[in-house]
C-alpha cells in the first residue's frame, strides 16, 4: 500500500510537470511577442516626437522653402497640420497678427484691430499704422505676388453719432479704402486690390460687451490663394 501511494504521488508530480512546462513555454512566447510590439511602438513614438520637435533651424529652412515659388492653400494647411506650425508661421506673417487659413474658401486672412489703424470714428490711418502695414506689405510682395487681395472693413453695432459718416457701412468702406490706397502706395498693384465694407453685419463676437465690440472693429486683409 505504501508503494502504491508513492506511485500515485510520482504520477501526479509527473502530470503537474507536463502541465507546467507548456504553460512556461506559452508565457515565454507571449513575453517575446509583447517585447517586439513594445519595440515597434517605441520606434513609432520616437518618429512622431522627432517630427513634432522641429528645431528652429529646421523651421527656418522650411519657411525658406515655402518662400520660394507660389504657395497653395493645400501646402499651407499641410504645414499647419503635419509640422505643428501656427497659421502665422506657415503663411509668413508671423505670430504677431491673427492669421486664419481657410482651405475650403482658399483664403489666408490677416486680421488687424482698428485700434492700431484708426482713431475712433475716423477713416484716416494713424501715423504708426504705417509700420504695421509695412510688415504685411513685405510678406505680400515676397510670398503672394500675383494673388488677389480683398481689404474688408468691419465695425461694431454702435450707431454713428458724431462723425461725418452716414452709417457704419460707409465708415467700414472708407476704412477699407484707406488701407487699399496705402497698400497700392507701397507697390501692391491696384488691379489686385479690392476694398469691401461690411459695417456691423459680420460680427465675430457679441456686441453686448466692450471686449466683443473691440473684436468686431477690425480690418481683414484677405489673400486669395486660388
Secondary structure, DSSP 4 states (H G I P E B T S, - for coil): -HHHHHHHHHHHHHHHHHHHHHHHHHHHHHHHHHHHHHHHHHHHHHHHHHHHS--HHHHHHHHHHHHSS---HHHHHHHHHHH---HHHHHTS-SSSEEEEETTTTEEEEEEEGGGTB-TT--SBPTTHHHHHHHHHHHHHHH-TT--EEEEEE--SPPP-SSS-SSHHHHHHHHHHHHHHHHHHTT--GGGEEEEE-TTSS-SS-TTSHHHHHHHSEEEEEEE--
